[in-house]
Amino acid sequence: MTRLTLESALRAIDGALVRGTELGCAPLTVVVLDAGGHDIALQR
């Protein structure tokens, strides 16, 4: 299994926040978890 880096997690969050804004989903919180359920990154 490929390990998820902080950089790739932040890129995924940025994309999700952009798409959420386009859809009018505000406020929005996005979290990326590792395989064990531990958070890697979170943004609101």
mmCIF entry with sequence, helices, sheets and N, C-alpha, C, O atoms, coordinates in Angstrom:
data_MODEL
# 
_entry.id   MODEL 
# 
_entity.id                         1 
_entity.type                       polymer 
_entity.pdbx_number_of_molecules   1 
# 
_entity_poly.entity_id                      1 
_entity_poly.type                           'polypeptide(L)' 
_entity_poly.nstd_linkage                   no 
_entity_poly.nstd_monomer                   no 
_entity_poly.pdbx_seq_one_letter_code       MTRLTLESALRAIDGALVRGTELGCAPLTVVVLDAGGHDIALQR 
_entity_poly.pdbx_seq_one_letter_code_can   MTRLTLESALRAIDGALVRGTELGCAPLTVVVLDAGGHDIALQR 
_entity_poly.pdbx_strand_id                 A 
# 
loop_
_entity_poly_seq.entity_id 
_entity_poly_seq.num 
_entity_poly_seq.mon_id 
_entity_poly_seq.hetero 
1 1  MET n 
1 2  THR n 
1 3  ARG n 
1 4  LEU n 
1 5  THR n 
1 6  LEU n 
1 7  GLU n 
1 8  SER n 
1 9  ALA n 
1 10 LEU n 
1 11 ARG n 
1 12 ALA n 
1 13 ILE n 
1 14 ASP n 
1 15 GLY n 
1 16 ALA n 
1 17 LEU n 
1 18 VAL n 
1 19 ARG n 
1 20 GLY n 
1 21 THR n 
1 22 GLU n 
1 23 LEU n 
1 24 GLY n 
1 25 CYS n 
1 26 ALA n 
1 27 PRO n 
1 28 LEU n 
1 29 THR n 
1 30 VAL n 
1 31 VAL n 
1 32 VAL n 
1 33 LEU n 
1 34 ASP n 
1 35 ALA n 
1 36 GLY n 
1 37 GLY n 
1 38 HIS n 
1 39 ASP n 
1 40 ILE n 
1 41 ALA n 
1 42 LEU n 
1 43 GLN n 
1 44 ARG n 
# 
_struct_asym.id          A 
_struct_asym.entity_id   1 
# 
_struct_conf.conf_type_id            HELX_P 
_struct_conf.id                      HELX_P1 
_struct_conf.pdbx_PDB_helix_id       AA1 
_struct_conf.beg_label_comp_id       LEU 
_struct_conf.beg_label_asym_id       A 
_struct_conf.beg_label_seq_id        6 
_struct_conf.pdbx_beg_PDB_ins_code   ? 
_struct_conf.end_label_comp_id       GLU 
_struct_conf.end_label_asym_id       A 
_struct_conf.end_label_seq_id        22 
_struct_conf.pdbx_end_PDB_ins_code   ? 
_struct_conf.beg_auth_comp_id        LEU 
_struct_conf.beg_auth_asym_id        A 
_struct_conf.beg_auth_seq_id         6 
_struct_conf.end_auth_comp_id        GLU 
_struct_conf.end_auth_asym_id        A 
_struct_conf.end_auth_seq_id         22 
_struct_conf.pdbx_PDB_helix_class    1 
_struct_conf.details                 ? 
_struct_conf.pdbx_PDB_helix_length   17 
# 
_struct_conf_type.id          HELX_P 
_struct_conf_type.criteria    ? 
_struct_conf_type.reference   ? 
# 
_struct_sheet.id               AA1 
_struct_sheet.type             ? 
_struct_sheet.number_strands   2 
_struct_sheet.details          ? 
# 
_struct_sheet_order.sheet_id     AA1 
_struct_sheet_order.range_id_1   1 
_struct_sheet_order.range_id_2   2 
_struct_sheet_order.offset       ? 
_struct_sheet_order.sense        anti-parallel 
# 
loop_
_struct_sheet_range.sheet_id 
_struct_sheet_range.id 
_struct_sheet_range.beg_label_comp_id 
_struct_sheet_range.beg_label_asym_id 
_struct_sheet_range.beg_label_seq_id 
_struct_sheet_range.pdbx_beg_PDB_ins_code 
_struct_sheet_range.end_label_comp_id 
_struct_sheet_range.end_label_asym_id 
_struct_sheet_range.end_label_seq_id 
_struct_sheet_range.pdbx_end_PDB_ins_code 
_struct_sheet_range.beg_auth_comp_id 
_struct_sheet_range.beg_auth_asym_id 
_struct_sheet_range.beg_auth_seq_id 
_struct_sheet_range.end_auth_comp_id 
_struct_sheet_range.end_auth_asym_id 
_struct_sheet_range.end_auth_seq_id 
AA1 1 VAL A 30 ? LEU A 33 ? VAL A 30 LEU A 33 
AA1 2 ASP A 39 ? GLN A 43 ? ASP A 39 GLN A 43 
# 
loop_
_atom_site.group_PDB 
_atom_site.id 
_atom_site.type_symbol 
_atom_site.label_atom_id 
_atom_site.label_alt_id 
_atom_site.label_comp_id 
_atom_site.label_asym_id 
_atom_site.label_entity_id 
_atom_site.label_seq_id 
_atom_site.pdbx_PDB_ins_code 
_atom_site.Cartn_x 
_atom_site.Cartn_y 
_atom_site.Cartn_z 
_atom_site.occupancy 
_atom_site.B_iso_or_equiv 
_atom_site.pdbx_formal_charge 
_atom_site.auth_seq_id 
_atom_site.auth_comp_id 
_atom_site.auth_asym_id 
_atom_site.auth_atom_id 
_atom_site.pdbx_PDB_model_num 
ATOM 1   N N  . MET A 1 1  ? 0.846   -1.177 0.000  1.00 0.00 ? 1  MET A N  1 
ATOM 2   C CA . MET A 1 1  ? 0.000   0.000  0.000  1.00 0.00 ? 1  MET A CA 1 
ATOM 3   C C  . MET A 1 1  ? 0.891   1.239  0.000  1.00 0.00 ? 1  MET A C  1 
ATOM 4   O O  . MET A 1 1  ? 1.890   1.300  0.717  1.00 0.00 ? 1  MET A O  1 
ATOM 5   N N  . THR A 1 2  ? 0.517   2.221  -0.811 1.00 0.00 ? 2  THR A N  1 
ATOM 6   C CA . THR A 1 2  ? 1.277   3.461  -0.904 1.00 0.00 ? 2  THR A CA 1 
ATOM 7   C C  . THR A 1 2  ? 0.964   4.364  0.282  1.00 0.00 ? 2  THR A C  1 
ATOM 8   O O  . THR A 1 2  ? -0.193  4.542  0.662  1.00 0.00 ? 2  THR A O  1 
ATOM 9   N N  . ARG A 1 3  ? 2.000   4.918  0.844  1.00 0.00 ? 3  ARG A N  1 
ATOM 10  C CA . ARG A 1 3  ? 1.822   5.823  1.987  1.00 0.00 ? 3  ARG A CA 1 
ATOM 11  C C  . ARG A 1 3  ? 1.416   7.211  1.495  1.00 0.00 ? 3  ARG A C  1 
ATOM 12  O O  . ARG A 1 3  ? 2.009   7.738  0.554  1.00 0.00 ? 3  ARG A O  1 
ATOM 13  N N  . LEU A 1 4  ? 0.425   7.788  2.121  1.00 0.00 ? 4  LEU A N  1 
ATOM 14  C CA . LEU A 1 4  ? -0.071  9.113  1.766  1.00 0.00 ? 4  LEU A CA 1 
ATOM 15  C C  . LEU A 1 4  ? 0.770   10.168 2.473  1.00 0.00 ? 4  LEU A C  1 
ATOM 16  O O  . LEU A 1 4  ? 0.926   10.134 3.694  1.00 0.00 ? 4  LEU A O  1 
ATOM 17  N N  . THR A 1 5  ? 1.309   11.102 1.702  1.00 0.00 ? 5  THR A N  1 
ATOM 18  C CA . THR A 1 5  ? 2.133   12.163 2.283  1.00 0.00 ? 5  THR A CA 1 
ATOM 19  C C  . THR A 1 5  ? 1.260   13.348 2.692  1.00 0.00 ? 5  THR A C  1 
ATOM 20  O O  . THR A 1 5  ? 0.121   13.484 2.245  1.00 0.00 ? 5  THR A O  1 
ATOM 21  N N  . LEU A 1 6  ? 1.807   14.185 3.533  1.00 0.00 ? 6  LEU A N  1 
ATOM 22  C CA . LEU A 1 6  ? 1.106   15.399 3.935  1.00 0.00 ? 6  LEU A CA 1 
ATOM 23  C C  . LEU A 1 6  ? 0.831   16.276 2.715  1.00 0.00 ? 6  LEU A C  1 
ATOM 24  O O  . LEU A 1 6  ? -0.250  16.851 2.589  1.00 0.00 ? 6  LEU A O  1 
ATOM 25  N N  . GLU A 1 7  ? 1.797   16.373 1.831  1.00 0.00 ? 7  GLU A N  1 
ATOM 26  C CA . GLU A 1 7  ? 1.639   17.196 0.626  1.00 0.00 ? 7  GLU A CA 1 
ATOM 27  C C  . GLU A 1 7  ? 0.467   16.716 -0.232 1.00 0.00 ? 7  GLU A C  1 
ATOM 28  O O  . GLU A 1 7  ? -0.335  17.529 -0.691 1.00 0.00 ? 7  GLU A O  1 
ATOM 29  N N  . SER A 1 8  ? 0.363   15.414 -0.449 1.00 0.00 ? 8  SER A N  1 
ATOM 30  C CA . SER A 1 8  ? -0.739  14.899 -1.269 1.00 0.00 ? 8  SER A CA 1 
ATOM 31  C C  . SER A 1 8  ? -2.076  15.025 -0.541 1.00 0.00 ? 8  SER A C  1 
ATOM 32  O O  . SER A 1 8  ? -3.106  15.249 -1.176 1.00 0.00 ? 8  SER A O  1 
ATOM 33  N N  . ALA A 1 9  ? -2.070  14.886 0.775  1.00 0.00 ? 9  ALA A N  1 
ATOM 34  C CA . ALA A 1 9  ? -3.300  15.068 1.552  1.00 0.00 ? 9  ALA A CA 1 
ATOM 35  C C  . ALA A 1 9  ? -3.783  16.513 1.453  1.00 0.00 ? 9  ALA A C  1 
ATOM 36  O O  . ALA A 1 9  ? -4.982  16.754 1.313  1.00 0.00 ? 9  ALA A O  1 
ATOM 37  N N  . LEU A 1 10 ? -2.871  17.467 1.524  1.00 0.00 ? 10 LEU A N  1 
ATOM 38  C CA . LEU A 1 10 ? -3.244  18.878 1.418  1.00 0.00 ? 10 LEU A CA 1 
ATOM 39  C C  . LEU A 1 10 ? -3.753  19.219 0.021  1.00 0.00 ? 10 LEU A C  1 
ATOM 40  O O  . LEU A 1 10 ? -4.665  20.034 -0.121 1.00 0.00 ? 10 LEU A O  1 
ATOM 41  N N  . ARG A 1 11 ? -3.176  18.606 -1.012 1.00 0.00 ? 11 ARG A N  1 
ATOM 42  C CA . ARG A 1 11 ? -3.676  18.812 -2.380 1.00 0.00 ? 11 ARG A CA 1 
ATOM 43  C C  . ARG A 1 11 ? -5.098  18.285 -2.517 1.00 0.00 ? 11 ARG A C  1 
ATOM 44  O O  . ARG A 1 11 ? -5.946  18.932 -3.130 1.00 0.00 ? 11 ARG A O  1 
ATOM 45  N N  . ALA A 1 12 ? -5.358  17.113 -1.947 1.00 0.00 ? 12 ALA A N  1 
ATOM 46  C CA . ALA A 1 12 ? -6.704  16.532 -1.996 1.00 0.00 ? 12 ALA A CA 1 
ATOM 47  C C  . ALA A 1 12 ? -7.699  17.425 -1.264 1.00 0.00 ? 12 ALA A C  1 
ATOM 48  O O  . ALA A 1 12 ? -8.818  17.629 -1.736 1.00 0.00 ? 12 ALA A O  1 
ATOM 49  N N  . ILE A 1 13 ? -7.298  17.952 -0.126 1.00 0.00 ? 13 ILE A N  1 
ATOM 50  C CA . ILE A 1 13 ? -8.169  18.849 0.638  1.00 0.00 ? 13 ILE A CA 1 
ATOM 51  C C  . ILE A 1 13 ? -8.457  20.118 -0.152 1.00 0.00 ? 13 ILE A C  1 
ATOM 52  O O  . ILE A 1 13 ? -9.598  20.579 -0.196 1.00 0.00 ? 13 ILE A O  1 
ATOM 53  N N  . ASP A 1 14 ? -7.429  20.682 -0.775 1.00 0.00 ? 14 ASP A N  1 
ATOM 54  C CA . ASP A 1 14 ? -7.633  21.895 -1.578 1.00 0.00 ? 14 ASP A CA 1 
ATOM 55  C C  . ASP A 1 14 ? -8.663  21.649 -2.674 1.00 0.00 ? 14 ASP A C  1 
ATOM 56  O O  . ASP A 1 14 ? -9.545  22.477 -2.900 1.00 0.00 ? 14 ASP A O  1 
ATOM 57  N N  . GLY A 1 15 ? -8.551  20.517 -3.350 1.00 0.00 ? 15 GLY A N  1 
ATOM 58  C CA . GLY A 1 15 ? -9.511  20.176 -4.401 1.00 0.00 ? 15 GLY A CA 1 
ATOM 59  C C  . GLY A 1 15 ? -10.919 20.005 -3.862 1.00 0.00 ? 15 GLY A C  1 
ATOM 60  O O  . GLY A 1 15 ? -11.885 20.450 -4.482 1.00 0.00 ? 15 GLY A O  1 
ATOM 61  N N  . ALA A 1 16 ? -11.037 19.364 -2.717 1.00 0.00 ? 16 ALA A N  1 
ATOM 62  C CA . ALA A 1 16 ? -12.355 19.156 -2.109 1.00 0.00 ? 16 ALA A CA 1 
ATOM 63  C C  . ALA A 1 16 ? -12.980 20.481 -1.677 1.00 0.00 ? 16 ALA A C  1 
ATOM 64  O O  . ALA A 1 16 ? -14.187 20.671 -1.826 1.00 0.00 ? 16 ALA A O  1 
ATOM 65  N N  . LEU A 1 17 ? -12.176 21.390 -1.147 1.00 0.00 ? 17 LEU A N  1 
ATOM 66  C CA . LEU A 1 17 ? -12.703 22.689 -0.729 1.00 0.00 ? 17 LEU A CA 1 
ATOM 67  C C  . LEU A 1 17 ? -13.145 23.526 -1.929 1.00 0.00 ? 17 LEU A C  1 
ATOM 68  O O  . LEU A 1 17 ? -14.164 24.215 -1.865 1.00 0.00 ? 17 LEU A O  1 
ATOM 69  N N  . VAL A 1 18 ? -12.386 23.468 -3.018 1.00 0.00 ? 18 VAL A N  1 
ATOM 70  C CA . VAL A 1 18 ? -12.780 24.181 -4.241 1.00 0.00 ? 18 VAL A CA 1 
ATOM 71  C C  . VAL A 1 18 ? -14.099 23.631 -4.756 1.00 0.00 ? 18 VAL A C  1 
ATOM 72  O O  . VAL A 1 18 ? -15.010 24.395 -5.075 1.00 0.00 ? 18 VAL A O  1 
ATOM 73  N N  . ARG A 1 19 ? -14.207 22.312 -4.839 1.00 0.00 ? 19 ARG A N  1 
ATOM 74  C CA . ARG A 1 19 ? -15.443 21.690 -5.334 1.00 0.00 ? 19 ARG A CA 1 
ATOM 75  C C  . ARG A 1 19 ? -16.613 21.967 -4.392 1.00 0.00 ? 19 ARG A C  1 
ATOM 76  O O  . ARG A 1 19 ? -17.728 22.214 -4.852 1.00 0.00 ? 19 ARG A O  1 
ATOM 77  N N  . GLY A 1 20 ? -16.379 21.931 -3.115 1.00 0.00 ? 20 GLY A N  1 
ATOM 78  C CA . GLY A 1 20 ? -17.429 22.234 -2.158 1.00 0.00 ? 20 GLY A CA 1 
ATOM 79  C C  . GLY A 1 20 ? -17.943 23.651 -2.305 1.00 0.00 ? 20 GLY A C  1 
ATOM 80  O O  . GLY A 1 20 ? -19.144 23.894 -2.187 1.00 0.00 ? 20 GLY A O  1 
ATOM 81  N N  . THR A 1 21 ? -17.042 24.592 -2.561 1.00 0.00 ? 21 THR A N  1 
ATOM 82  C CA . THR A 1 21 ? -17.437 25.978 -2.792 1.00 0.00 ? 21 THR A CA 1 
ATOM 83  C C  . THR A 1 21 ? -18.273 26.091 -4.061 1.00 0.00 ? 21 THR A C  1 
ATOM 84  O O  . THR A 1 21 ? -19.277 26.803 -4.083 1.00 0.00 ? 21 THR A O  1 
ATOM 85  N N  . GLU A 1 22 ? -17.864 25.390 -5.117 1.00 0.00 ? 22 GLU A N  1 
ATOM 86  C CA . GLU A 1 22 ? -18.630 25.391 -6.370 1.00 0.00 ? 22 GLU A CA 1 
ATOM 87  C C  . GLU A 1 22 ? -20.048 24.868 -6.156 1.00 0.00 ? 22 GLU A C  1 
ATOM 88  O O  . GLU A 1 22 ? -20.990 25.349 -6.784 1.00 0.00 ? 22 GLU A O  1 
ATOM 89  N N  . LEU A 1 23 ? -20.197 23.895 -5.279 1.00 0.00 ? 23 LEU A N  1 
ATOM 90  C CA . LEU A 1 23 ? -21.501 23.292 -5.010 1.00 0.00 ? 23 LEU A CA 1 
ATOM 91  C C  . LEU A 1 23 ? -22.306 24.057 -3.964 1.00 0.00 ? 23 LEU A C  1 
ATOM 92  O O  . LEU A 1 23 ? -23.465 23.730 -3.706 1.00 0.00 ? 23 LEU A O  1 
ATOM 93  N N  . GLY A 1 24 ? -21.694 25.069 -3.365 1.00 0.00 ? 24 GLY A N  1 
ATOM 94  C CA . GLY A 1 24 ? -22.376 25.864 -2.354 1.00 0.00 ? 24 GLY A CA 1 
ATOM 95  C C  . GLY A 1 24 ? -22.438 25.186 -0.997 1.00 0.00 ? 24 GLY A C  1 
ATOM 96  O O  . GLY A 1 24 ? -23.338 25.458 -0.203 1.00 0.00 ? 24 GLY A O  1 
ATOM 97  N N  . CYS A 1 25 ? -21.494 24.316 -0.733 1.00 0.00 ? 25 CYS A N  1 
ATOM 98  C CA . CYS A 1 25 ? -21.445 23.599 0.548  1.00 0.00 ? 25 CYS A CA 1 
ATOM 99  C C  . CYS A 1 25 ? -20.561 24.377 1.520  1.00 0.00 ? 25 CYS A C  1 
ATOM 100 O O  . CYS A 1 25 ? -19.354 24.146 1.600  1.00 0.00 ? 25 CYS A O  1 
ATOM 101 N N  . ALA A 1 26 ? -21.161 25.280 2.239  1.00 0.00 ? 26 ALA A N  1 
ATOM 102 C CA . ALA A 1 26 ? -20.388 26.069 3.184  1.00 0.00 ? 26 ALA A CA 1 
ATOM 103 C C  . ALA A 1 26 ? -21.196 26.195 4.461  1.00 0.00 ? 26 ALA A C  1 
ATOM 104 O O  . ALA A 1 26 ? -22.412 26.372 4.382  1.00 0.00 ? 26 ALA A O  1 
ATOM 105 N N  . PRO A 1 27 ? -20.604 26.117 5.595  1.00 0.00 ? 27 PRO A N  1 
ATOM 106 C CA . PRO A 1 27 ? -19.191 25.830 5.841  1.00 0.00 ? 27 PRO A CA 1 
ATOM 107 C C  . PRO A 1 27 ? -18.861 24.371 5.532  1.00 0.00 ? 27 PRO A C  1 
ATOM 108 O O  . PRO A 1 27 ? -19.743 23.514 5.486  1.00 0.00 ? 27 PRO A O  1 
ATOM 109 N N  . LEU A 1 28 ? -17.594 24.114 5.325  1.00 0.00 ? 28 LEU A N  1 
ATOM 110 C CA . LEU A 1 28 ? -17.149 22.779 4.944  1.00 0.00 ? 28 LEU A CA 1 
ATOM 111 C C  . LEU A 1 28 ? -15.841 22.457 5.661  1.00 0.00 ? 28 LEU A C  1 
ATOM 112 O O  . LEU A 1 28 ? -14.926 23.280 5.705  1.00 0.00 ? 28 LEU A O  1 
ATOM 113 N N  . THR A 1 29 ? -15.765 21.268 6.215  1.00 0.00 ? 29 THR A N  1 
ATOM 114 C CA . THR A 1 29 ? -14.540 20.767 6.827  1.00 0.00 ? 29 THR A CA 1 
ATOM 115 C C  . THR A 1 29 ? -14.155 19.487 6.112  1.00 0.00 ? 29 THR A C  1 
ATOM 116 O O  . THR A 1 29 ? -14.996 18.617 5.884  1.00 0.00 ? 29 THR A O  1 
ATOM 117 N N  . VAL A 1 30 ? -12.879 19.373 5.755  1.00 0.00 ? 30 VAL A N  1 
ATOM 118 C CA . VAL A 1 30 ? -12.377 18.191 5.056  1.00 0.00 ? 30 VAL A CA 1 
ATOM 119 C C  . VAL A 1 30 ? -11.229 17.615 5.867  1.00 0.00 ? 30 VAL A C  1 
ATOM 120 O O  . VAL A 1 30 ? -10.334 18.342 6.299  1.00 0.00 ? 30 VAL A O  1 
ATOM 121 N N  . VAL A 1 31 ? -11.260 16.313 6.068  1.00 0.00 ? 31 VAL A N  1 
ATOM 122 C CA . VAL A 1 31 ? -10.187 15.632 6.789  1.00 0.00 ? 31 VAL A CA 1 
ATOM 123 C C  . VAL A 1 31 ? -9.709  14.451 5.954  1.00 0.00 ? 31 VAL A C  1 
ATOM 124 O O  . VAL A 1 31 ? -10.510 13.768 5.315  1.00 0.00 ? 31 VAL A O  1 
ATOM 125 N N  . VAL A 1 32 ? -8.401  14.216 5.962  1.00 0.00 ? 32 VAL A N  1 
ATOM 126 C CA . VAL A 1 32 ? -7.802  13.062 5.294  1.00 0.00 ? 32 VAL A CA 1 
ATOM 127 C C  . VAL A 1 32 ? -7.240  12.158 6.381  1.00 0.00 ? 32 VAL A C  1 
ATOM 128 O O  . VAL A 1 32 ? -6.470  12.597 7.236  1.00 0.00 ? 32 VAL A O  1 
ATOM 129 N N  . LEU A 1 33 ? -7.635  10.891 6.339  1.00 0.00 ? 33 LEU A N  1 
ATOM 130 C CA . LEU A 1 33 ? -7.206  9.910  7.332  1.00 0.00 ? 33 LEU A CA 1 
ATOM 131 C C  . LEU A 1 33 ? -6.281  8.885  6.701  1.00 0.00 ? 33 LEU A C  1 
ATOM 132 O O  . LEU A 1 33 ? -6.354  8.630  5.499  1.00 0.00 ? 33 LEU A O  1 
ATOM 133 N N  . ASP A 1 34 ? -5.405  8.293  7.518  1.00 0.00 ? 34 ASP A N  1 
ATOM 134 C CA . ASP A 1 34 ? -4.586  7.188  7.031  1.00 0.00 ? 34 ASP A CA 1 
ATOM 135 C C  . ASP A 1 34 ? -5.380  5.890  7.170  1.00 0.00 ? 34 ASP A C  1 
ATOM 136 O O  . ASP A 1 34 ? -6.530  5.907  7.610  1.00 0.00 ? 34 ASP A O  1 
ATOM 137 N N  . ALA A 1 35 ? -4.776  4.784  6.802  1.00 0.00 ? 35 ALA A N  1 
ATOM 138 C CA . ALA A 1 35 ? -5.463  3.490  6.823  1.00 0.00 ? 35 ALA A CA 1 
ATOM 139 C C  . ALA A 1 35 ? -5.909  3.088  8.226  1.00 0.00 ? 35 ALA A C  1 
ATOM 140 O O  . ALA A 1 35 ? -6.856  2.316  8.377  1.00 0.00 ? 35 ALA A O  1 
ATOM 141 N N  . GLY A 1 36 ? -5.245  3.598  9.239  1.00 0.00 ? 36 GLY A N  1 
ATOM 142 C CA . GLY A 1 36 ? -5.605  3.284  10.615 1.00 0.00 ? 36 GLY A CA 1 
ATOM 143 C C  . GLY A 1 36 ? -6.646  4.219  11.205 1.00 0.00 ? 36 GLY A C  1 
ATOM 144 O O  . GLY A 1 36 ? -7.037  4.064  12.361 1.00 0.00 ? 36 GLY A O  1 
ATOM 145 N N  . GLY A 1 37 ? -7.102  5.198  10.412 1.00 0.00 ? 37 GLY A N  1 
ATOM 146 C CA . GLY A 1 37 ? -8.106  6.135  10.886 1.00 0.00 ? 37 GLY A CA 1 
ATOM 147 C C  . GLY A 1 37 ? -7.541  7.343  11.606 1.00 0.00 ? 37 GLY A C  1 
ATOM 148 O O  . GLY A 1 37 ? -8.286  8.102  12.226 1.00 0.00 ? 37 GLY A O  1 
ATOM 149 N N  . HIS A 1 38 ? -6.233  7.527  11.530 1.00 0.00 ? 38 HIS A N  1 
ATOM 150 C CA . HIS A 1 38 ? -5.584  8.679  12.163 1.00 0.00 ? 38 HIS A CA 1 
ATOM 151 C C  . HIS A 1 38 ? -5.536  9.829  11.167 1.00 0.00 ? 38 HIS A C  1 
ATOM 152 O O  . HIS A 1 38 ? -5.289  9.626  9.979  1.00 0.00 ? 38 HIS A O  1 
ATOM 153 N N  . ASP A 1 39 ? -5.778  11.048 11.671 1.00 0.00 ? 39 ASP A N  1 
ATOM 154 C CA . ASP A 1 39 ? -5.805  12.181 10.752 1.00 0.00 ? 39 ASP A CA 1 
ATOM 155 C C  . ASP A 1 39 ? -4.410  12.559 10.278 1.00 0.00 ? 39 ASP A C  1 
ATOM 156 O O  . ASP A 1 39 ? -3.445  12.575 11.042 1.00 0.00 ? 39 ASP A O  1 
ATOM 157 N N  . ILE A 1 40 ? -4.346  12.864 8.978  1.00 0.00 ? 40 ILE A N  1 
ATOM 158 C CA . ILE A 1 40 ? -3.114  13.347 8.362  1.00 0.00 ? 40 ILE A CA 1 
ATOM 159 C C  . ILE A 1 40 ? -3.203  14.858 8.202  1.00 0.00 ? 40 ILE A C  1 
ATOM 160 O O  . ILE A 1 40 ? -2.242  15.580 8.467  1.00 0.00 ? 40 ILE A O  1 
ATOM 161 N N  . ALA A 1 41 ? -4.377  15.330 7.762  1.00 0.00 ? 41 ALA A N  1 
ATOM 162 C CA . ALA A 1 41 ? -4.576  16.760 7.554  1.00 0.00 ? 41 ALA A CA 1 
ATOM 163 C C  . ALA A 1 41 ? -6.056  17.086 7.693  1.00 0.00 ? 41 ALA A C  1 
ATOM 164 O O  . ALA A 1 41 ? -6.922  16.256 7.416  1.00 0.00 ? 41 ALA A O  1 
ATOM 165 N N  . LEU A 1 42 ? -6.329  18.320 8.131  1.00 0.00 ? 42 LEU A N  1 
ATOM 166 C CA . LEU A 1 42 ? -7.700  18.796 8.292  1.00 0.00 ? 42 LEU A CA 1 
ATOM 167 C C  . LEU A 1 42 ? -7.717  20.283 7.995  1.00 0.00 ? 42 LEU A C  1 
ATOM 168 O O  . LEU A 1 42 ? -6.844  21.029 8.437  1.00 0.00 ? 42 LEU A O  1 
ATOM 169 N N  . GLN A 1 43 ? -8.726  20.707 7.237  1.00 0.00 ? 43 GLN A N  1 
ATOM 170 C CA . GLN A 1 43 ? -8.903  22.138 6.962  1.00 0.00 ? 43 GLN A CA 1 
ATOM 171 C C  . GLN A 1 43 ? -10.380 22.462 6.981  1.00 0.00 ? 43 GLN A C  1 
ATOM 172 O O  . GLN A 1 43 ? -11.228 21.631 6.657  1.00 0.00 ? 43 GLN A O  1 
ATOM 173 N N  . ARG A 1 44 ? -10.668 23.705 7.373  1.00 0.00 ? 44 ARG A N  1 
ATOM 174 C CA . ARG A 1 44 ? -12.045 24.201 7.324  1.00 0.00 ? 44 ARG A CA 1 
ATOM 175 C C  . ARG A 1 44 ? -12.109 25.380 6.399  1.00 0.00 ? 44 ARG A C  1 
ATOM 176 O O  . ARG A 1 44 ? -13.179 25.957 6.208  1.00 0.00 ? 44 ARG A O  1 
# 
